């Protein structure tokens, strides 16, 4: 039986496994954080703080809304591209507090 030289099959297999694991993590990270990338791009496009941007998945990409604006985005190869014009929309969040209706008492009876 011959001894295995350094850099032989066991080391090569270990390197291949490490490379495959890193590639898998990179792919997972790209998919997991796509909405964060869209949020950042939309904040820049809308001139709005990131905290004000809401991102919803849609087919085939994402819809971002915030600061009374809305646009569609796609993420491809880690790059965010706006797929629509920025549209002005009404307020997407209800005014606070939402548990009060003008002209009613605390239990909602006039």
Backbone as ProteinMPNN parsed JSONL, in Angstrom:
{"seq_chain_A": "XXXXXXXXXXXXXXXXXXXXXXXXXXXXXXXXXXXXXXXXXXXXXXXXXXXXXXXXXXXXXXXXXXXXXXXXXXXXXXXXXXXXXXXXXXXXXXXXXXXXXXXXXXXXXX", "coords_chain_A": {"N_chain_A": [[0.839, -1.178, 0.0], [0.555, 2.214, -0.857], [1.652, 5.305, 0.55], [-0.426, 8.212, 0.886], [0.146, 11.131, -0.862], [0.796, 14.546, 0.186], [-1.811, 16.815, -0.354], [-3.308, 15.095, -1.726], [-6.11, 12.911, -2.449], [-7.799, 12.989, 0.076], [-7.398, 15.658, 1.075], [-8.128, 17.143, -1.133], [-10.827, 16.511, -1.405], [-11.788, 17.606, 0.977], [-11.299, 20.335, 0.49], [-12.995, 20.743, -1.69], [-15.465, 20.279, -0.503], [-15.526, 22.398, 1.311], [-15.522, 24.58, -0.463], [-17.956, 24.129, -1.772], [-19.715, 24.454, 0.389], [-19.282, 27.169, 1.039], [-20.166, 28.371, -1.341], [-22.855, 27.653, -1.234], [-23.666, 29.033, 1.076], [-23.28, 31.668, 0.21], [-25.181, 31.835, -1.832], [-27.515, 31.417, -0.333], [-27.42, 33.641, 1.377], [-27.718, 35.704, -0.492], [-30.348, 35.279, -1.378], [-31.797, 35.466, 1.0], [-31.438, 38.076, 1.926], [-32.481, 39.723, 0.004], [-34.79, 41.325, 0.18], [-33.902, 43.278, 1.949], [-31.972, 44.52, 0.405], [-33.589, 45.577, -1.602], [-35.119, 47.32, -0.032], [-33.171, 49.184, 0.729], [-32.43, 50.256, -1.772], [-34.908, 51.319, -2.624], [-35.319, 53.242, -0.641], [-33.334, 55.039, -1.307], [-34.187, 55.721, -3.922], [-36.71, 56.846, -3.382], [-36.111, 58.908, -1.686], [-36.295, 58.622, 1.097], [-36.369, 57.514, 4.533], [-34.971, 54.296, 5.359], [-36.386, 52.923, 7.326], [-38.984, 53.601, 6.869], [-39.793, 52.219, 4.673], [-41.663, 49.632, 3.215], [-41.468, 46.314, 2.146], [-42.789, 44.024, -0.082], [-43.078, 40.719, -1.283], [-43.614, 39.883, -4.657], [-44.809, 38.639, -7.803], [-42.787, 39.016, -10.527], [-40.9, 39.802, -8.631], [-40.336, 42.252, -6.254], [-42.34, 44.614, -4.414], [-41.99, 47.832, -3.356], [-42.95, 50.144, -0.877], [-43.371, 53.357, 0.481], [-43.229, 56.514, 2.178], [-45.345, 57.606, 0.765], [-44.959, 56.662, -1.806], [-44.38, 54.258, -4.457], [-42.891, 51.404, -6.016], [-41.828, 48.836, -8.329], [-39.493, 46.176, -8.066], [-36.743, 44.057, -9.079], [-34.478, 41.423, -8.234], [-31.487, 40.339, -9.388], [-28.774, 38.262, -9.772], [-27.671, 39.389, -7.452], [-28.035, 42.09, -7.816], [-30.066, 44.947, -7.632], [-32.797, 46.047, -9.464], [-34.894, 48.59, -10.623], [-38.102, 48.082, -11.819], [-40.291, 49.511, -12.582], [-41.903, 52.704, -12.969], [-41.638, 55.245, -10.444], [-44.393, 55.577, -8.48], [-46.796, 57.843, -7.197], [-48.585, 57.285, -4.31], [-51.394, 56.962, -2.057], [-51.534, 57.392, 1.527], [-50.123, 54.616, 3.079], [-50.212, 53.524, 5.533], [-52.356, 53.345, 8.371], [-53.576, 56.254, 10.118], [-52.298, 57.044, 13.35], [-53.725, 57.151, 16.642], [-54.982, 53.899, 15.895], [-57.028, 52.77, 17.238], [-59.076, 54.469, 17.845], [-62.064, 56.049, 16.917], [-63.276, 58.908, 15.508], [-65.843, 60.764, 17.15], [-66.931, 58.721, 18.653], [-67.311, 56.725, 21.664], [-64.934, 55.116, 23.988], [-65.594, 52.389, 23.559], [-66.556, 52.225, 21.034], [-69.186, 52.967, 20.51], [-71.601, 55.275, 19.457]], "CA_chain_A": [[0.0, 0.0, 0.0], [1.354, 3.423, -0.976], [1.161, 6.433, 1.336], [-1.054, 9.269, 0.102], [0.966, 12.345, -0.839], [0.099, 15.758, 0.62], [-2.603, 17.381, -1.442], [-3.958, 13.982, -2.398], [-7.571, 12.851, -2.419], [-8.539, 13.488, 1.248], [-7.33, 17.12, 1.145], [-8.883, 17.669, -2.265], [-12.247, 16.362, -1.062], [-12.09, 18.593, 2.015], [-11.356, 21.653, -0.16], [-14.198, 20.791, -2.517], [-16.6, 20.43, 0.411], [-15.499, 23.77, 1.825], [-15.934, 25.471, -1.547], [-19.395, 23.94, -1.976], [-20.409, 25.059, 1.531], [-19.213, 28.625, 0.882], [-21.053, 28.738, -2.448], [-24.222, 27.514, -0.732], [-23.924, 30.151, 1.985], [-23.397, 32.895, -0.587], [-26.48, 31.786, -2.492], [-28.53, 31.601, 0.703], [-27.372, 35.035, 1.821], [-28.283, 36.522, -1.556], [-31.801, 35.117, -1.406], [-32.362, 35.869, 2.276], [-31.347, 39.508, 2.15], [-32.935, 40.465, -1.174], [-35.723, 42.381, 0.58], [-33.116, 44.361, 2.545], [-31.359, 45.236, -0.711], [-34.667, 46.349, -2.224], [-35.461, 48.403, 0.891], [-32.118, 50.189, 0.648], [-32.543, 50.916, -3.078], [-36.14, 52.106, -2.631], [-35.094, 54.411, 0.217], [-32.558, 55.974, -2.117], [-35.031, 56.2, -5.017], [-37.838, 57.634, -2.877], [-35.658, 59.972, -0.794], [-37.078, 58.264, 2.274], [-35.598, 56.654, 5.439], [-35.205, 52.859, 5.19], [-37.368, 52.463, 8.305], [-40.312, 53.918, 6.356], [-40.045, 51.417, 3.473], [-42.207, 48.282, 3.386], [-41.195, 45.527, 0.951], [-43.606, 42.823, -0.206], [-42.731, 39.866, -2.418], [-44.636, 39.75, -5.684], [-44.27, 37.901, -8.945], [-41.61, 38.183, -10.338], [-39.898, 40.424, -7.763], [-40.759, 42.881, -5.01], [-42.959, 45.931, -4.468], [-41.591, 48.645, -2.209], [-43.821, 51.28, -0.613], [-42.963, 54.196, 1.598], [-43.273, 57.961, 1.965], [-46.391, 57.835, -0.234], [-44.458, 56.285, -3.133], [-44.363, 52.817, -4.684], [-42.219, 50.965, -7.24], [-41.546, 47.406, -8.414], [-38.069, 45.881, -8.198], [-36.309, 42.668, -9.197], [-33.101, 41.182, -7.808], [-30.882, 39.335, -10.26], [-27.328, 38.184, -9.54], [-27.298, 40.277, -6.361], [-28.239, 43.494, -8.181], [-31.462, 45.387, -7.564], [-33.184, 46.882, -10.602], [-36.277, 49.06, -10.568], [-38.818, 47.612, -13.004], [-41.427, 50.383, -12.875], [-41.749, 54.104, -12.565], [-42.048, 55.524, -9.068], [-45.76, 56.089, -8.479], [-47.301, 58.456, -5.97], [-49.742, 56.574, -3.769], [-51.89, 57.534, -0.812], [-50.941, 56.892, 2.769], [-50.259, 53.162, 3.152], [-50.395, 53.141, 6.932], [-53.442, 54.106, 8.972], [-53.106, 57.241, 11.091], [-52.308, 56.558, 14.728], [-53.972, 55.764, 17.03], [-55.988, 53.231, 15.078], [-58.097, 52.241, 18.088], [-60.04, 55.534, 18.124], [-62.865, 56.523, 15.807], [-63.843, 60.196, 15.918], [-67.272, 60.805, 17.416], [-67.379, 57.557, 19.396], [-66.681, 56.578, 22.96], [-63.867, 54.122, 23.932], [-65.983, 51.064, 23.099], [-66.997, 52.318, 19.65], [-70.61, 53.268, 20.395], [-71.846, 56.713, 19.386]], "C_chain_A": [[0.883, 1.239, 0.0], [0.798, 4.509, -0.073], [0.586, 7.502, 0.4], [-0.227, 10.533, 0.256], [0.122, 13.527, -0.369], [-0.626, 16.37, -0.573], [-3.332, 16.319, -2.231], [-5.459, 14.017, -2.184], [-8.248, 13.355, -1.147], [-8.534, 15.022, 1.352], [-8.155, 17.76, 0.033], [-10.381, 17.604, -1.984], [-12.651, 17.403, -0.024], [-12.194, 19.991, 1.425], [-12.621, 21.801, -0.994], [-15.437, 20.973, -1.64], [-16.673, 21.846, 0.96], [-15.979, 24.757, 0.767], [-17.436, 25.357, -1.797], [-20.192, 24.581, -0.845], [-20.407, 26.576, 1.423], [-20.124, 29.104, -0.245], [-22.514, 28.668, -2.003], [-24.589, 28.656, 0.199], [-24.09, 31.463, 1.229], [-24.744, 32.951, -1.291], [-27.601, 32.04, -1.494], [-28.573, 33.052, 1.169], [-27.979, 35.955, 0.774], [-29.79, 36.45, -1.586], [-32.441, 35.668, -0.135], [-32.416, 37.382, 2.42], [-31.793, 40.34, 0.959], [-33.883, 41.586, -0.772], [-34.992, 43.554, 1.233], [-32.431, 45.188, 1.46], [-32.396, 46.121, -1.408], [-35.04, 47.533, -1.345], [-34.438, 49.54, 0.787], [-32.208, 50.969, -0.662], [-33.783, 51.809, -3.127], [-35.989, 53.355, -1.772], [-34.316, 55.476, -0.546], [-33.415, 56.568, -3.228], [-36.124, 57.149, -4.533], [-37.393, 58.855, -2.072], [-36.305, 59.842, 0.563], [-36.204, 57.42, 3.212], [-35.957, 55.174, 5.234], [-36.283, 52.341, 6.132], [-38.799, 52.681, 7.82], [-40.709, 53.044, 5.163], [-40.57, 50.038, 3.868], [-41.998, 47.541, 2.068], [-42.043, 44.263, 1.001], [-43.152, 42.045, -1.426], [-43.906, 39.816, -3.376], [-44.018, 38.979, -6.845], [-43.962, 38.908, -10.043], [-40.583, 38.764, -9.379], [-40.479, 40.948, -6.476], [-41.447, 44.201, -5.308], [-42.564, 46.656, -3.189], [-42.527, 49.838, -2.105], [-43.271, 52.058, 0.572], [-42.995, 55.653, 1.211], [-44.207, 58.314, 0.813], [-45.927, 57.573, -1.659], [-44.403, 54.763, -3.219], [-43.634, 52.525, -5.994], [-41.975, 49.463, -7.159], [-40.055, 47.207, -8.689], [-37.861, 44.392, -8.44], [-34.859, 42.6, -8.732], [-32.566, 40.057, -8.671], [-29.372, 39.401, -10.091], [-26.863, 39.192, -8.496], [-27.474, 41.753, -6.653], [-29.725, 43.81, -8.194], [-31.722, 46.334, -8.735], [-34.631, 47.297, -10.433], [-36.942, 48.719, -11.886], [-40.016, 48.483, -13.357], [-41.062, 51.814, -12.511], [-42.154, 54.227, -11.098], [-43.412, 56.204, -9.131], [-46.072, 56.75, -7.144], [-48.551, 57.703, -5.551], [-50.19, 57.276, -2.503], [-51.151, 56.959, 0.379], [-51.187, 55.392, 2.867], [-50.449, 52.669, 4.577], [-51.546, 53.951, 7.518], [-52.882, 55.13, 9.958], [-53.217, 56.668, 12.5], [-53.052, 57.541, 15.604], [-55.115, 55.151, 16.213], [-57.145, 52.688, 15.907], [-59.146, 53.296, 18.439], [-60.758, 55.927, 16.845], [-63.496, 57.827, 16.26], [-65.356, 60.123, 16.113], [-67.815, 59.599, 18.138], [-66.73, 57.536, 20.766], [-65.661, 55.436, 22.883], [-64.301, 52.736, 23.459], [-66.639, 51.086, 21.727], [-68.462, 52.616, 19.451], [-70.788, 54.773, 20.385], [-72.82, 57.156, 20.435]], "O_chain_A": [[1.847, 1.318, 0.761], [-0.42, 4.626, 0.059], [1.05, 7.673, -0.728], [0.067, 10.958, 1.373], [-1.102, 13.523, -0.502], [-0.084, 16.422, -1.677], [-3.909, 16.601, -3.281], [-6.013, 15.041, -1.784], [-9.216, 14.106, -1.262], [-9.559, 15.618, 1.683], [-8.798, 18.79, 0.236], [-11.115, 18.542, -2.293], [-13.718, 18.009, -0.124], [-13.077, 20.759, 1.809], [-13.246, 22.862, -1.002], [-16.346, 21.727, -1.987], [-17.755, 22.425, 1.062], [-16.754, 25.665, 1.067], [-18.111, 26.364, -2.009], [-21.236, 25.186, -1.091], [-21.427, 27.212, 1.688], [-20.782, 30.136, -0.113], [-23.315, 29.532, -2.359], [-25.695, 29.191, 0.124], [-24.948, 32.276, 1.573], [-25.377, 34.006, -1.338], [-28.532, 32.793, -1.779], [-29.652, 33.621, 1.336], [-28.69, 36.897, 1.124], [-30.45, 37.466, -1.799], [-33.512, 36.271, -0.192], [-33.37, 37.909, 2.993], [-31.516, 41.538, 0.905], [-33.799, 42.686, -1.317], [-35.414, 44.701, 1.089], [-32.32, 46.408, 1.578], [-32.114, 47.267, -1.758], [-35.255, 48.635, -1.851], [-34.806, 50.715, 0.76], [-32.078, 52.193, -0.67], [-33.715, 52.934, -3.621], [-36.483, 54.421, -2.142], [-34.607, 56.667, -0.44], [-33.382, 57.777, -3.458], [-36.428, 58.14, -5.197], [-38.202, 59.743, -1.8], [-36.805, 60.819, 1.121], [-35.36, 56.668, 2.723], [-37.113, 54.845, 4.967], [-37.019, 51.419, 5.78], [-39.725, 52.026, 8.299], [-41.845, 53.123, 4.694], [-40.007, 49.366, 4.731], [-42.31, 48.067, 1.0], [-42.024, 43.525, 1.987], [-42.873, 42.625, -2.476], [-45.058, 39.718, -2.954], [-42.817, 38.707, -6.844], [-44.88, 39.618, -10.455], [-39.466, 38.249, -9.32], [-41.049, 40.192, -5.689], [-41.175, 44.836, -6.328], [-42.776, 46.157, -2.084], [-42.861, 50.468, -3.109], [-42.771, 51.48, 1.538], [-42.809, 55.995, 0.043], [-43.915, 59.19, -0.002], [-46.43, 58.178, -2.606], [-44.383, 54.069, -2.203], [-43.737, 53.285, -6.957], [-41.922, 48.887, -6.072], [-39.44, 47.963, -9.441], [-38.692, 43.568, -8.058], [-34.112, 43.575, -8.82], [-33.118, 38.956, -8.688], [-28.764, 40.46, -10.248], [-25.791, 39.783, -8.631], [-27.104, 42.592, -5.832], [-30.536, 43.036, -8.703], [-30.976, 47.285, -8.966], [-35.494, 46.47, -10.138], [-36.411, 49.029, -12.953], [-40.694, 48.213, -14.348], [-40.061, 52.084, -11.847], [-42.919, 53.412, -10.582], [-43.57, 57.258, -9.747], [-45.657, 56.268, -6.09], [-49.466, 57.508, -6.351], [-49.456, 58.089, -1.94], [-50.25, 56.134, 0.232], [-52.326, 54.94, 2.752], [-50.81, 51.512, 4.793], [-51.695, 55.129, 7.193], [-51.835, 54.902, 10.564], [-54.129, 55.896, 12.795], [-53.002, 58.734, 15.303], [-56.091, 55.827, 15.889], [-58.131, 52.201, 15.354], [-60.024, 53.031, 19.259], [-60.126, 56.116, 15.806], [-64.178, 57.86, 17.284], [-66.059, 59.49, 15.326], [-69.031, 59.443, 18.242], [-65.741, 58.225, 21.014], [-65.521, 54.83, 21.821], [-63.458, 51.967, 22.996], [-67.214, 50.086, 21.298], [-68.953, 52.528, 18.326], [-70.199, 55.476, 21.206], [-73.14, 58.341, 20.519]]}, "name": "protein", "num_of_chains": 1, "seq": "XXXXXXXXXXXXXXXXXXXXXXXXXXXXXXXXXXXXXXXXXXXXXXXXXXXXXXXXXXXXXXXXXXXXXXXXXXXXXXXXXXXXXXXXXXXXXXXXXXXXXXXXXXXXXX"}
